[in-house]
């Protein structure tokens, strides 16, 4: 989708102070040394007891809203994306984020699209703003804290290490420091069983008192039929390439035009294969080397990475940033931004 009147007016991030390194996790017997070497994630941030996902998201949202400098009554939508437990059951964290970060009475929506949630929310927010003739803004936030005993950041998933943190972005239909040139999304629901597994349904969360086991779910699914692993990789590769090509075409750009590329902080072996080898992304344009000290922060890697680019990589007017996400389900989203100004802050 090509966008003509959607802009990024503010970004923000919240990263807890406490750090836990991969070496510490290996020494404590929580993380396999060989896996640590292959995955390449050096450390993660660990949220405190008073820092559940929505609290961190609200802090990141406040920063993005302050940087955007737009009136509170202009925010017609708040979208909050998350992956894990949000600090309370039977609760709407997005309304907490709205109340704490910006207030108002605009539309509130929680996005559950796995690791792609942040970028999926950006595309939905852009659609909301493009349909409005009056000046409006939308706040997008992400926030996740992965806590034992429900979730083991070092062992619940294979080739993933989960860090705590939150990101935010303010979109506006009247201006900002960057223009959203295009977005593209693609879903392949035939891959949905990969993270559901074959173990049947449950009556509630955490019933057996053990951490979520995503490794077994994936293994059980992939062992059901011969060649399943190769088939899944082929499907994922095809969809990732297609959605990237669509977004770049709608932005009238080529991958080589992008000064920055922001993807998830995943295992280094996956990043090397999926992004740098198959898609041809130049690692030097990415935030990955920085991200290896934070790990995979649920739905927020892309928004947090964009905040990092804005704050430390000196983007200039005319520079292009491409961000790509993929979430269980499965769904891919790519967004192309063009910097039009140097942010005031």
C-alpha positions in Angstrom: 0.0 0.0 0.0 1.3 3.4 -1.0 0.7 6.2 1.6 0.6 9.8 0.6 -0.4 11.5 3.8 0.9 9.5 6.8 4.0 10.6 8.7 6.0 9.6 11.7 5.9 12.4 14.3 7.5 10.8 17.3 9.2 7.6 18.5 10.1 6.3 21.9 11.5 3.3 23.7 11.8 2.0 27.3 14.5 -0.5 28.2 14.8 -1.7 31.8 18.1 -1.1 33.6 18.8 -4.6 34.8 21.0 -6.7 32.4 21.4 -10.4 32.2 24.1 -11.8 29.9 24.1 -15.0 28.0 27.3 -16.0 29.8 25.5 -15.6 33.2 22.6 -17.8 31.9 25.0 -20.5 30.7 26.9 -20.4 34.1 23.6 -20.8 35.9 22.6 -23.8 33.8 19.7 -22.0 32.2 21.2 -21.8 28.7 23.1 -24.2 26.5 26.7 -23.0 25.7 26.6 -24.3 22.1 23.2 -22.8 21.5 24.4 -19.5 23.0 27.4 -19.4 20.6 25.1 -20.2 17.6 22.4 -17.7 18.5 24.8 -14.8 19.0 22.6 -12.9 21.5 24.9 -11.5 24.1 22.5 -10.1 26.7 19.0 -9.0 27.5 17.3 -6.4 29.6 15.2 -7.7 32.6 12.1 -5.8 33.8 11.6 -5.3 37.5 8.5 -6.4 39.4 6.9 -3.0 38.8 7.7 -3.0 35.1 5.1 -5.3 33.3 4.7 -4.8 29.5 1.9 -2.1 29.7 3.9 0.0 32.2 6.9 0.0 29.9 4.7 0.6 26.9 3.1 3.7 28.6 6.6 5.1 29.3 7.7 4.6 25.7 4.4 6.1 24.6 4.8 9.2 26.8 8.2 9.8 25.2 6.9 9.4 21.7 3.9 11.7 22.4 6.2 14.4 24.0 8.5 14.3 21.0 5.6 14.5 18.6 4.3 17.7 20.3 0.8 17.2 19.1 -2.4 18.1 21.1 -3.8 15.3 23.2 -7.3 15.7 21.6 -5.8 14.9 18.2 -5.1 11.2 19.1 -7.9 9.3 17.4 -6.5 5.9 18.0 -4.2 4.0 20.4 -3.0 0.5 19.3 -1.0 -1.7 21.7 0.9 -4.8 20.5 2.1 -7.5 22.7 3.2 -11.2 22.8 3.2 -12.3 26.4 1.3 -11.9 29.7 0.5 -8.2 30.3 0.5 -8.2 34.1 -3.2 -9.1 34.7 -5.8 -11.6 33.4 -9.1 -10.5 31.8 -7.9 -7.0 31.3 -7.4 -4.5 28.5 -3.8 -3.2 28.7 -4.3 -0.8 25.7 -6.7 1.3 27.8 -4.0 1.5 30.5 -1.5 2.7 27.9 -4.0 5.3 26.5 -4.8 6.6 30.0 -1.1 6.9 31.1 0.5 8.0 27.8 -2.0 10.4 26.1 -5.5 10.2 27.5 -8.5 11.0 25.3 -11.4 9.0 24.0 -10.1 7.6 20.7 -10.3 4.1 19.4 -8.3 1.5 21.4 -7.2 -1.8 20.0 -4.9 -4.6 21.3 -2.9 -6.3 18.6 -1.9 -10.0 19.1 0.2 -10.8 16.0 3.3 -12.2 17.7 6.6 -10.7 16.8 5.0 -8.8 13.9 2.6 -7.0 16.2 4.3 -3.6 16.2 4.5 -3.3 12.4 1.0 -4.7 11.9 -0.2 -2.0 14.3 1.6 0.6 12.3 -0.2 -0.5 9.1 -3.6 -0.4 10.8 -2.9 3.0 12.3 -1.9 4.3 8.9 -5.2 3.0 7.4 -7.1 4.7 10.2 -5.4 8.1 9.7 -5.6 8.0 5.9 -9.4 7.7 6.1 -9.6 10.9 8.2 -10.0 14.3 6.6 -9.4 16.2 9.9 -6.0 16.4 11.6 -5.5 13.3 13.6 -2.7 11.2 15.2 -2.4 7.6 16.3 -0.2 6.2 19.0 1.3 2.7 18.5 3.0 1.0 21.4 4.5 -2.4 22.2 5.6 -3.9 25.6 6.6 -7.3 26.9 8.2 -8.7 30.0 9.1 -12.4 29.9 9.0 -13.8 33.4 9.5 -17.1 35.1 7.9 -19.4 36.0 5.5 -18.9 33.1 8.1 -18.1 30.4 11.8 -19.0 30.3 13.5 -16.3 28.2 16.5 -18.6 27.7 14.8 -21.9 27.1 11.1 -21.6 26.1 11.9 -21.2 22.4 14.6 -22.6 20.1 16.8 -20.0 18.4 15.2 -17.2 20.3 16.3 -15.3 23.4 13.6 -13.0 24.8 14.4 -9.6 26.3 12.1 -7.1 28.0 11.3 -3.7 26.6 8.9 -1.4 24.9 8.6 0.7 21.8 6.3 3.5 20.6 5.5 5.5 17.5 3.2 8.4 16.8 1.8 8.6 13.3 0.1 11.7 12.0 -1.8 12.7 8.8 -0.5 16.2 9.0 3.3 16.0 9.2 6.4 14.7 11.0 10.1 14.0 10.6 9.6 11.0 8.3 7.0 10.0 5.7 5.5 6.5 5.6 6.0 5.8 2.0 4.5 2.3 1.9 3.6 -0.8 3.9 2.8 -4.4 2.7 1.5 -7.4 4.6 0.9 -11.1 3.8 -0.5 -13.9 5.9 -0.2 -17.6 5.5 -2.5 -19.2 8.0 -1.6 -22.7 6.8 1.5 -22.3 9.0 -0.5 -21.5 12.1 -0.1 -25.0 13.7 3.7 -24.5 14.0 3.3 -22.7 17.3 0.1 -24.4 18.4 1.6 -27.8 18.2 -0.2 -31.1 18.3 -1.0 -31.4 22.0 -4.6 -30.4 21.9 -6.4 -27.5 23.7 -6.1 -26.3 27.3 -8.7 -24.8 29.7 -6.5 -21.9 30.8 -3.0 -20.6 30.9 -0.2 -22.2 32.9 -2.3 -25.1 34.2 0.6 -27.5 34.6 2.8 -24.9 36.4 5.7 -25.3 33.9 7.1 -22.7 31.5 5.6 -22.5 28.0 7.4 -25.0 25.8 7.5 -23.7 22.2 10.3 -25.9 21.2 8.2 -29.1 21.6 5.3 -27.5 19.8 7.4 -26.7 16.7 9.2 -30.1 16.8 5.9 -32.0 17.1 4.5 -30.2 14.1 7.5 -30.5 11.9 7.9 -34.2 12.5 4.4 -35.1 11.4 5.4 -35.5 7.8 8.5 -36.1 5.9 9.9 -32.9 4.3 7.8 -30.6 6.5 10.8 -28.5 7.6 12.0 -27.9 4.0 8.4 -27.0 2.9 8.0 -24.5 5.8 11.3 -22.8 5.0 10.4 -22.5 1.3 7.0 -21.0 2.1 8.5 -18.5 4.6 11.3 -17.5 2.2 8.8 -17.0 -0.7 6.4 -14.9 1.4 9.2 -12.7 2.9 10.6 -12.0 -0.5 7.2 -11.2 -2.0 6.1 -8.8 0.8 9.5 -7.0 0.7 9.3 -6.6 -3.1 5.7 -5.3 -2.8 6.5 -2.7 -0.2 9.6 -1.5 -2.1 7.7 -1.3 -5.4 4.9 0.8 -3.8 7.6 3.1 -2.4 9.3 3.4 -5.8 12.5 2.2 -4.2 15.0 -0.6 -4.3 16.6 -2.4 -1.4 19.9 -0.9 -2.2 18.4 2.6 -1.8 17.8 2.0 1.9 20.4 3.4 4.3 18.8 1.5 7.2 17.1 -1.9 7.6 15.5 -2.9 10.9 14.6 -6.5 11.5 14.0 -8.6 14.6 16.7 -9.5 17.1 16.7 -13.2 16.3 19.3 -15.9 16.3 22.4 -14.9 14.2 22.1 -18.1 12.1 18.6 -17.1 11.1 19.5 -13.5 10.5 22.4 -14.5 8.3 20.3 -17.0 6.3 17.0 -15.2 6.0 18.0 -11.6 5.7 21.6 -11.3 4.6 21.8 -14.3 2.3 18.4 -14.9 0.8 17.1 -11.3 0.8 20.4 -9.6 0.1 20.2 -7.2 3.1 23.5 -5.5 3.9 24.2 -6.2 7.6 25.9 -2.9 8.0 22.6 -1.1 7.3 20.8 -3.0 10.1 20.5 -2.5 13.9 21.3 -6.2 14.5 24.8 -5.8 16.0 23.3 -3.4 18.6 20.3 -5.6 19.1 22.4 -8.6 20.1 22.7 -6.9 23.5 18.9 -6.8 23.9 17.5 -10.0 22.4 14.0 -10.4 20.9 11.7 -8.0 22.6 8.4 -9.5 21.6 6.3 -7.3 19.3 8.7 -4.3 19.7 12.0 -5.0 18.0 11.2 -2.9 15.0 9.8 0.2 16.8 12.7 0.0 19.3 15.2 -0.4 16.5 13.7 2.6 14.7 14.0 4.7 17.8 17.7 3.6 18.0 18.3 4.7 14.4 16.7 8.1 15.0 18.7 8.6 18.2 22.1 7.3 17.2 22.6 6.8 13.5 22.2 10.4 12.3 19.5 9.9 9.6 19.4 12.7 7.0 16.5 14.0 4.9 16.0 11.7 2.0 17.4 8.6 3.8 15.2 5.5 3.5 14.5 3.0 6.3 13.0 -0.4 5.6 11.7 -2.4 8.5 10.5 -6.0 8.3 8.6 -8.2 10.7 7.3 -11.7 10.8 4.9 -13.1 13.5 3.5 -16.5 14.3 0.3 -17.2 12.5 2.1 -16.4 10.2 2.1 -12.8 9.0 4.8 -10.6 7.4 4.8 -6.8 7.3 7.3 -4.4 5.7 7.3 -0.7 6.2 9.3 1.9 4.2 10.0 5.3 5.7 11.7 8.3 4.2 13.3 10.8 6.6 12.2 14.3 5.6 13.6 16.3 8.5 16.0 16.0 11.5 13.8 15.4 14.7 13.8 18.4 17.1 14.9 16.3 20.0 
